[in-house]
Every structure is written in structure tokens, then in C-alpha cells.
Amino acid sequence: MSRGVFAVAGTNLVRTTLTGVRPLGVRGEPLHQAHEQIRGVVRRRLGERHARLLAEPQPDELGRRIDWYTDLPGDVVPFAELAPERKASLLLDVEKLSQDIAKLADSLKAAPSDDARLTGRALELTARRPSDDYIFLVGDQPVIVAWGYEPDAAGTLLPPPMLPAAAPATPPPVGAPVAAAPAVVLASGPATLVAAAPFSWLRWLLIGLLTILLTLLASYFLRQCSPVGPAVAVTHLPPPPAPPAPPAPPDPAVGLQGDLGAAQADEAKLRATLASLRDELKAKRADCKPPEPPKPPPAPPPPVVEKKPDPPKPPPKPPQVVEKKPDPPPPPKPPDDGRMRMPKAPTNDYSFLQGCWRTDTFKHGPQIRPGYATYCFDARGNGSMTFRFDNGVTCRAPATARYNGGQLAVIDADSTCEPRGRWAQDHLYCTPGADGVASCTGSNRTERWTVNLHRVR
């Protein structure tokens, strides 16, 4: 769970434009518009380090510029400022992570479903970058900006808005080779834009305007010195123009076509995510085969007993009257307080989770708004999580429950919130107490908390 609900969180690495690079995509849509689905597939299939290799894009309203973010802490160093030895080791790390993403793309492209093949094609294009100048080192983690792009001409990287500009850079000498513009780091100081030199034709424009002004002044004074007869012509003013026609009513089909296009674009993203989840579920089902029970040992042969003559029967004893003791009282049943109760030992039977469970109201940190989470599972431990803040913001994400050692681990996924904001993955670990009641502790990247789970239905 994150430190709150934000639109974008983290360090702004760089701002890019479309100058010098060309975006790649599938079905006519650039890859950075589906970054949540792409980074989510990489995180689930390969891990957090592979997902953090891809910076998070945030385009402006017009889509002409993109700010690239990362949520990693630490110093930000561009590739061009690293020592040669560190550059070589960083490139090896980047190539290793990129090859893992490319292998995942090849496996998805070989899947039978169209959605999985579409996701594989997107991951194949994701592993590309315009040049090594688009690599940054944040702490010990490599981060790539402008992933899913290929070079088109000399690239252009702009600084963030509202930063003061420094003095213009000295122009290079004549004949010197012009290098491609490297990435501009936004962590230590603002980058600058070089102002264009004034045009030489501006001076001639001012001279021409001054000449016209002097000519008009001379003509005015000469007219005052020449005789002019009285003006007797009658001037008729033209009739006022007709009022403009009212504007045509807006065409409702335009808005409906836009909504239809957005819905079709979301359908492709959801199909790709669904195909990835189905493949992941099949792999997990294949890994969860129950062990075969051991075969019982063969029964020993019966011993050979020599038959002896029957001893004489004793005389019958008189019947004895045995007083019947009352049955002991049944053990007390656990109180039905609605709290979750777990098996004493780990098991592959998750039917005790079937239904919906709600946590206590709690806060993830001193500056985070309070709220509560609701988990709903089926008999196999698969389900969803819904978190509702006290201000009405609601976040939904898929969730799974699996035993990890002696603990039951409940893990959700990154998602978005309504009407705004984003949700980051958190973890919930539960252990049974002496009475079987689950004691659960939650954690995310920065905070920890303790909650109880109560049955809702």
C-alpha cells in the first residue's frame, strides 16, 4: 500500500519530446500509453527489479512532451557522467534485464491466444531504446527512459517546467562534429535551453518601417500647403450587416465515437492483462500438484499357532449390576465473533477463506487518510481487494492468498483508484493464535500495521 493516493509519485528523471525519436506501438497505439499493463506483466512474471528498469511516463495534456519518473530513492546519475568501468558494468546489467524481458516476449508470442501474442509483441518493442544516453543510474538500479522508442534523428531532451534558465551555451567551432543531445538530469540542478541568436533581417525590417513612417509624415505636411476645394459629395453609409446565423447544435455522434474509441482501446489492454493472468494461473496450477501418498507396507504372514485342547469351561458367574456413569459434557465451542480462524498447520485447502473479510479501520501512516480493506476469496485462495478511504476514494486490485512457510501471505497488485489516484502493492501476513484466530500484520515499502479480519458474508 502506498503513502496515500497520488497522481504521480517519485523522482522526475527527464522530459522528452518527439524530436529525434519515433514511438513504437501495437495496433496504432504508442507503448507508453499502456505502461501500467506492460510494467504490471513484467513485475508479475520477472520481478520488481525488471519492472523498475522501465521509467514511468507521464505525458502532458497535448501529448507533445513526456515526463519520466521513478519511485526509487538515491542519487540520479546519467549514463554520460559515469566512469568508463561503471558504464561497462551498467550496460551488462541493462542487457541482462532486457534479455529477460525479450525471452518473456518470445514465450508469450508463442502462446495460442491472440491477446497473449499481442502482449508478447508489446514486450518485444519495450526492450528497445534510442541510445545508451537514455540510461540513468538511480542508486544501484538502472532505469531506462524513452523505452519503446527508436532513433529518428538527433534527439531532444527538455528540462522540467518553472526552472530558471542559465546563460546560453558557447557555439561549437566551425567544422567540429555535432554530437546528439544527451539526456538532461533533473535531480541536482536545472537544465538550460540555448536561446537563438537574433536574425539579421530584423535590422532591415526596422529600417523599412522607419522609411515608410517618414514618407507618410512628409505627405501629410505637403497636403496642408496645397489648395483643396470643398467636399460636396454625400456619403451614404452601408446598412448594418445582418446578424450571424446561430451556431449549429453539437453533433452527439462525435462524442459517442470518441467514447467508443476509448472503450475499444481499453478492451485491448484488458484482454492483454487477462491473457497474462490466465497463463500465470496455469503455471501456478501446474506447480501445485499434490504428492502421491506412500504405499502401505505388505502385511506380515499370520503366525503358525499349534492348536491346543480347549480348557474346561468355568461355571457361569452371576450377572453384575454396573452403575452407568453420565456422559461428560461436550467441549465448549469457540465464540462466533466473526473473526477469521485458520488451520493450525499450513495446508493447500483454502476453503476456510471462501467469502469476504473486512479489516478494522486503520491508517498506513501519520499523513495518510484512514480507511478499511475488504478481501473476497474463492475456495482456492484467489480473489480481489477493495480499499475505501474516508473521503470516498476507492481502490480495487486482484489479490491472492498462499501459505509461505508458517504464514498465510495475502498479496494484492498495483492498480488505479476512483475517482483519482493510484494504488501500490502491499502485503498482509497472518498466523493462527492459540484459539485459531488469525493475527495479521500488514506492510508496504515504508509502513507497518496490525489488523483483524472479520467475516462480511
C-alpha positions as MATLAB code, in Angstrom:
seq = 'MSRGVFAVAGTNLVRTTLTGVRPLGVRGEPLHQAHEQIRGVVRRRLGERHARLLAEPQPDELGRRIDWYTDLPGDVVPFAELAPERKASLLLDVEKLSQDIAKLADSLKAAPSDDARLTGRALELTARRPSDDYIFLVGDQPVIVAWGYEPDAAGTLLPPPMLPAAAPATPPPVGAPVAAAPAVVLASGPATLVAAAPFSWLRWLLIGLLTILLTLLASYFLRQCSPVGPAVAVTHLPPPPAPPAPPAPPDPAVGLQGDLGAAQADEAKLRATLASLRDELKAKRADCKPPEPPKPPPAPPPPVVEKKPDPPKPPPKPPQVVEKKPDPPPPPKPPDDGRMRMPKAPTNDYSFLQGCWRTDTFKHGPQIRPGYATYCFDARGNGSMTFRFDNGVTCRAPATARYNGGQLAVIDADSTCEPRGRWAQDHLYCTPGADGVASCTGSNRTERWTVNLHRVR';
ca = [
       0.000    0.000    0.000;
       1.422    3.413   -0.882;
       1.775    6.523    1.297;
      -1.505    7.883    0.014;
      -3.361    8.446   -3.203;
      -1.320   10.486   -5.693;
      -1.420   11.008   -9.472;
       2.391   10.662   -9.864;
       4.972    9.967   -7.145;
       8.770    9.747   -7.314;
      11.753   11.482   -8.891;
      11.408   13.302  -12.223;
      14.326   11.988  -14.309;
      13.897   13.818  -17.607;
      11.391   15.372  -20.029;
      11.416   14.171  -23.640;
       9.804   15.350  -26.878;
       9.210   13.546  -30.178;
      12.146   15.368  -31.797;
      14.744   12.821  -32.869;
      12.852    9.716  -31.773;
       9.904    7.714  -33.077;
       7.483    5.906  -30.709;
       6.775    2.212  -31.253;
       3.422    0.566  -30.578;
       0.880   -2.122  -31.398;
      -2.450   -1.595  -33.161;
      -1.639    2.076  -33.709;
      -1.192    2.910  -30.014;
       2.195    4.002  -28.522;
       3.590    1.688  -25.844;
       3.865    4.407  -23.184;
       0.051    4.727  -23.147;
      -0.155    1.106  -21.907;
       2.745    1.400  -19.452;
       0.661    0.216  -16.469;
      -0.241   -3.082  -18.180;
       3.305   -3.603  -19.548;
       5.074   -2.865  -16.247;
       2.476   -4.969  -14.400;
       3.143   -8.031  -16.610;
       6.920   -7.611  -16.187;
       6.551   -7.239  -12.397;
       4.379  -10.368  -12.040;
       6.425  -12.585  -14.360;
      10.011  -11.362  -13.779;
      10.112   -9.376  -10.533;
      10.399   -5.825   -9.178;
      13.934   -5.137  -10.472;
      12.886   -5.828  -14.070;
       9.783   -3.617  -13.690;
      11.824   -0.717  -12.248;
      14.126   -0.844  -15.284;
      11.271    0.904  -17.172;
      10.704    4.511  -16.064;
       7.098    5.635  -15.566;
       5.899    8.031  -18.334;
       3.579   10.987  -17.630;
       2.601   12.819  -20.877;
       1.241   16.377  -20.849;
      -2.320   17.267  -21.873;
      -1.411   17.723  -25.555;
       0.811   14.620  -25.710;
       3.795   16.596  -27.064;
       6.086   16.074  -24.074;
       6.580   13.227  -21.604;
       7.990   13.423  -18.065;
       9.709   10.195  -16.961;
       9.574    9.265  -13.259;
      10.964    6.629  -10.910;
       9.980    5.827   -7.323;
      13.485    4.656   -6.406;
      15.429    6.566   -3.717;
      19.041    7.611   -4.202;
      21.233    9.818   -6.376;
      20.393   10.131  -10.091;
      23.422    9.903  -12.441;
      23.080    9.970  -16.260;
      24.988    7.461  -18.336;
      27.280   10.102  -19.862;
      28.614   11.158  -16.426;
      29.663    7.659  -15.297;
      33.229    6.370  -15.302;
      34.136    4.004  -18.190;
      34.342    0.981  -15.851;
      30.921    1.769  -14.332;
      29.447    2.295  -17.826;
      30.558   -1.190  -18.880;
      29.101   -2.889  -15.778;
      25.874   -0.871  -16.077;
      25.440   -1.882  -19.731;
      25.901   -5.548  -18.787;
      23.180   -5.204  -16.134;
      20.837   -3.425  -18.578;
      21.400   -6.040  -21.286;
      20.743   -8.878  -18.813;
      17.411   -7.368  -17.715;
      16.448   -6.512  -21.329;
      17.216  -10.086  -22.474;
      14.946  -11.460  -19.722;
      12.117   -9.206  -20.985;
      12.812  -10.320  -24.579;
      12.670  -14.017  -23.555;
       9.318  -13.402  -21.835;
       8.117  -11.696  -25.035;
       9.139  -14.732  -27.132;
       7.267  -17.123  -24.815;
       4.090  -15.017  -24.965;
       4.312  -14.670  -28.761;
       4.275  -18.474  -28.988;
       1.076  -18.708  -26.874;
      -2.142  -19.901  -28.583;
      -4.298  -16.863  -27.650;
      -4.295  -13.625  -29.667;
      -4.142  -11.475  -26.518;
      -1.007  -13.238  -25.272;
       0.687  -12.825  -28.661;
      -0.253   -9.119  -28.644;
       1.311   -8.759  -25.184;
       4.449  -10.553  -26.384;
       4.766   -8.164  -29.345;
       4.443   -5.171  -26.976;
       7.150   -6.566  -24.649;
       9.429   -7.198  -27.650;
       9.221   -3.488  -28.603;
       9.558   -2.438  -24.937;
      13.138   -3.763  -24.785;
      14.258   -1.145  -27.351;
      15.695    2.318  -26.590;
      17.025    5.149  -28.835;
      20.604    5.061  -27.431;
      22.629    4.491  -24.258;
      22.240    8.209  -23.370;
      18.690    7.334  -22.247;
      20.019    5.165  -19.378;
      20.164    6.529  -15.807;
      21.632    5.053  -12.625;
      19.390    5.626   -9.558;
      21.196    4.224   -6.523;
      22.264    0.785   -7.786;
      19.254    0.311  -10.129;
      19.485    1.025  -13.884;
      16.472    2.958  -15.270;
      15.646    3.485  -18.973;
      13.619    6.476  -20.208;
      12.017    6.648  -23.677;
      11.731    2.836  -23.727;
       9.664    1.626  -26.651;
      11.224    4.310  -28.931;
      13.736    4.115  -31.747;
      16.039    6.869  -33.093;
      14.706    9.038  -35.916;
      17.191   11.966  -35.933;
      19.145   13.963  -33.316;
      17.167   13.600  -30.021;
      15.976   16.494  -27.880;
      15.531   16.361  -24.092;
      13.961   19.368  -22.306;
      14.201   20.397  -18.591;
      11.142   20.427  -16.302;
       8.829   23.493  -16.281;
       9.229   26.510  -13.928;
      13.056   26.200  -13.705;
      15.297   29.294  -14.251;
      17.389   29.234  -17.443;
      21.168   29.622  -17.275;
      23.419   31.548  -19.688;
      23.385   30.350  -23.340;
      25.979   27.764  -24.236;
      29.037   28.717  -26.347;
      28.546   27.623  -30.007;
      30.930   24.882  -31.248;
      33.798   25.788  -33.611;
      33.297   25.583  -37.358;
      33.897   22.087  -38.701;
      33.611   20.349  -35.332;
      31.276   17.322  -35.279;
      27.943   17.928  -33.611;
      27.046   15.245  -31.046;
      23.495   14.127  -30.372;
      21.873   15.886  -27.430;
      22.249   13.685  -24.290;
      19.641   13.204  -21.602;
      19.298   16.094  -19.096;
      19.266   15.101  -15.399;
      16.697   16.844  -13.200;
      17.932   15.712   -9.796;
      20.890   18.029   -8.945;
      20.173   21.178  -10.962;
      18.050   22.602  -13.790;
      18.997   22.127  -17.404;
      19.015   25.095  -19.774;
      17.778   25.823  -23.281;
      20.050   27.681  -25.727;
      18.397   30.900  -26.983;
      18.517   31.506  -30.737;
      20.655   34.408  -31.995;
      18.717   37.448  -33.344;
      18.023   37.305  -37.108;
      19.935   39.655  -39.391;
      16.783   40.614  -41.303;
      15.294   42.277  -38.210;
      17.551   45.322  -38.725;
      16.401   45.725  -42.347;
      12.764   45.429  -41.271;
      13.178   48.282  -38.783;
      14.869   50.466  -41.442;
      11.997   49.830  -43.886;
       9.339   50.690  -41.294;
      11.160   53.934  -40.420;
      11.304   54.901  -44.127;
       7.539   54.339  -44.553;
       6.820   56.435  -41.451;
       8.921   59.362  -42.740;
       7.151   59.176  -46.145;
       3.700   59.357  -44.516;
       4.713   62.357  -42.373;
       6.062   64.233  -45.425;
       2.856   63.544  -47.408;
       0.709   64.865  -44.551;
       2.572   68.178  -44.284;
       2.589   68.696  -48.105;
      -1.226   68.306  -48.233;
      -1.567   71.179  -45.754;
       0.183   73.532  -48.209;
      -1.946   72.740  -51.386;
      -5.441   74.285  -52.042;
      -8.300   71.839  -51.845;
     -11.886   72.579  -52.922;
     -14.825   71.994  -50.613;
     -16.163   68.446  -50.497;
     -19.814   68.428  -51.652;
     -20.314   64.688  -52.213;
     -22.857   62.974  -49.996;
     -21.627   59.769  -48.456;
     -24.166   57.060  -47.748;
     -23.276   54.671  -45.001;
     -23.826   50.992  -45.821;
     -26.657   49.244  -43.981;
     -25.668   47.341  -40.860;
     -24.715   43.734  -41.520;
     -27.225   41.009  -40.846;
     -26.831   39.195  -37.536;
     -24.824   35.983  -37.808;
     -26.688   32.710  -38.013;
     -26.942   30.778  -34.755;
     -24.343   28.029  -34.409;
     -25.401   24.532  -35.301;
     -26.154   22.249  -32.355;
     -23.288   19.926  -31.424;
     -23.309   16.550  -33.094;
     -23.755   13.879  -30.383;
     -22.191   11.281  -32.667;
     -18.761   12.935  -32.279;
     -18.685   12.377  -28.510;
     -20.045    8.850  -28.869;
     -17.365    7.984  -31.439;
     -14.683    9.243  -29.039;
     -16.117    7.192  -26.165;
     -16.299    4.139  -28.450;
     -12.645    4.532  -29.459;
     -11.546    4.868  -25.825;
     -13.557    1.784  -24.861;
     -12.022   -0.221  -27.729;
      -8.525    0.838  -26.646;
      -9.270   -0.213  -23.043;
     -10.598   -3.559  -24.332;
      -7.240   -4.412  -25.928;
      -5.398   -3.551  -22.704;
      -7.773   -5.607  -20.570;
      -7.546   -8.581  -22.940;
      -3.748   -8.486  -22.750;
      -3.843   -8.348  -18.942;
      -6.396  -11.191  -18.826;
      -4.258  -13.394  -21.083;
      -1.214  -12.806  -18.899;
      -3.164  -13.663  -15.735;
      -4.534  -16.839  -17.340;
      -1.039  -18.019  -18.315;
       0.239  -17.230  -14.835;
      -2.672  -19.147  -13.268;
      -1.999  -22.195  -15.468;
       1.665  -22.167  -14.453;
       0.781  -21.971  -10.760;
      -1.772  -24.775  -11.090;
       0.847  -26.952  -12.755;
       3.246  -26.294   -9.854;
       0.651  -27.234   -7.197;
       0.317  -30.983   -7.911;
      -0.424  -32.922   -4.683;
       2.200  -35.520   -3.694;
       1.333  -39.161   -4.153;
       0.542  -40.959   -0.870;
       3.090  -43.619    0.211;
       2.180  -47.208   -0.485;
       1.235  -49.253    2.609;
       3.783  -51.908    3.665;
       2.845  -55.545    2.915;
       1.016  -57.342    5.704;
       3.144  -59.894    7.633;
       2.148  -63.551    7.270;
      -0.004  -64.886   10.104;
       1.945  -66.873   12.745;
       1.511  -70.630   12.890;
      -0.119  -71.474   16.221;
      -0.358  -75.051   17.445;
      -3.891  -75.868   18.380;
      -4.267  -76.875   22.000;
      -7.229  -78.634   23.535;
      -9.861  -76.342   24.929;
      -9.641  -75.856   28.712;
     -12.664  -76.752   30.769;
     -15.237  -74.007   30.935;
     -15.631  -72.315   34.342;
     -19.058  -72.178   35.883;
     -21.084  -69.124   34.866;
     -20.795  -66.105   37.144;
     -23.793  -64.286   38.438;
     -24.614  -61.138   36.461;
     -23.110  -57.948   37.891;
     -25.020  -54.716   38.005;
     -22.811  -51.862   36.743;
     -23.913  -48.361   37.509;
     -23.905  -46.250   34.315;
     -21.965  -43.006   34.642;
     -23.307  -39.840   32.999;
     -21.664  -38.753   29.742;
     -19.087  -35.946   30.124;
     -20.233  -32.517   28.911;
     -19.174  -31.636   25.335;
     -16.204  -29.255   24.988;
     -17.173  -25.587   24.703;
     -17.497  -24.265   21.144;
     -15.363  -21.286   20.103;
     -17.248  -17.978   20.242;
     -18.805  -16.970   16.912;
     -17.403  -13.411   16.830;
     -16.912  -13.365   13.033;
     -13.101  -13.201   13.183;
     -11.060  -15.313   10.775;
      -9.864  -18.668   12.143;
      -7.024  -20.525   10.470;
      -5.782  -24.124   10.492;
      -3.014  -24.843   12.982;
      -0.652  -26.012   10.216;
      -0.164  -24.850    6.590;
      -2.394  -26.573    4.053;
      -3.296  -26.438    0.363;
      -7.009  -26.293    1.251;
      -8.027  -22.619    1.238;
     -11.752  -23.206    1.638;
     -11.660  -21.525    5.077;
     -11.008  -18.244    3.212;
     -14.093  -18.536    0.981;
     -16.222  -15.413    1.339;
     -15.489  -11.768    2.110;
     -13.424  -10.411    5.044;
     -13.134   -6.833    6.248;
     -10.274   -5.262    8.214;
     -10.511   -2.756   11.039;
     -10.335    0.926   10.099;
      -6.659    1.958   10.198;
      -4.086    4.383    8.753;
      -0.981    3.416    6.831;
       0.992    6.376    8.184;
       0.646    9.652   10.113;
      -0.144   11.637    6.946;
      -2.348    9.024    5.209;
      -6.148    9.180    5.401;
      -7.835    6.326    7.318;
      -9.827    3.596    5.616;
     -10.509   -0.140    5.576;
      -9.882   -3.041    3.193;
     -12.293   -5.795    2.095;
     -10.868   -9.123    0.780;
     -13.089  -11.597   -1.133;
     -11.728  -15.101   -1.953;
     -12.928  -18.315   -3.547;
     -12.148  -21.825   -2.246;
      -8.703  -21.728   -3.939;
      -7.459  -18.510   -2.326;
      -7.948  -16.291   -5.406;
      -9.973  -13.109   -5.250;
      -9.816   -9.331   -5.017;
      -9.132   -6.457   -2.620;
     -11.129   -3.215   -2.249;
      -9.813   -0.334   -0.084;
     -12.127    2.569    0.759;
     -10.725    5.805    2.222;
     -12.896    8.018    4.431;
     -13.013   10.676    1.686;
     -14.758    8.327   -0.768;
     -11.727    7.313   -2.872;
     -11.950    3.575   -3.701;
      -9.084    1.373   -4.936;
      -9.550   -2.151   -6.376;
      -6.903   -4.766   -7.221;
      -6.658   -8.576   -7.658;
      -5.455  -10.475   -4.571;
      -4.153  -13.972   -3.812;
      -3.629  -15.869   -0.532;
      -0.906  -18.531   -0.278;
       0.992  -20.172    2.571;
       4.618  -19.060    2.785;
       6.269  -21.195    5.421;
       4.131  -20.990    8.559;
       2.411  -17.738    7.485;
      -0.566  -17.043    5.233;
       0.556  -14.297    2.803;
      -2.185  -12.129    1.234;
      -0.761  -10.034   -1.629;
      -2.586   -7.592   -3.917;
      -1.263   -5.765   -7.022;
      -0.669   -2.264   -8.370;
      -3.889   -0.659   -9.590;
      -5.753    2.633  -10.041;
      -8.335    4.328   -7.819;
     -11.665    6.008   -8.456;
     -12.240    8.869   -8.970;
      -8.488    9.574   -8.929;
      -5.131    8.310   -7.733;
      -3.117    5.116   -7.883;
      -2.694    2.093   -5.620;
       0.657    0.402   -4.918;
       1.044   -3.235   -3.890;
       1.099   -4.156   -0.169;
       1.361   -7.419    1.828;
      -0.642   -8.951    4.695;
       0.830  -11.855    6.763;
      -1.457  -13.864    9.097;
      -0.625  -16.548   11.709;
      -3.046  -18.556   13.921;
      -3.163  -17.866   17.657;
      -3.777  -20.382   20.445;
      -7.528  -20.248   19.768;
      -7.057  -20.352   15.960;
      -7.924  -16.642   15.494;
      -5.827  -15.066   12.714;
      -3.377  -12.363   13.802;
      -2.459  -10.266   10.744;
       0.346   -7.740   10.173;
       0.477   -5.563    7.039;
       3.421   -3.806    5.418;
       4.374   -1.820    2.351;
       7.567   -0.089    1.283;
       7.636    2.289    4.292;
       4.976    1.443    6.899;
       3.699   -1.480    9.027;
       0.304   -2.009   10.736;
      -1.751   -4.680   12.562;
      -5.396   -5.522   11.747;
      -8.079   -8.170   12.418;
     -10.180   -9.798    9.680;
     -13.945  -10.094   10.267;
     -16.327  -12.045    8.042;
     -18.679   -9.891    5.991;
     -20.515  -12.703    4.121;
];
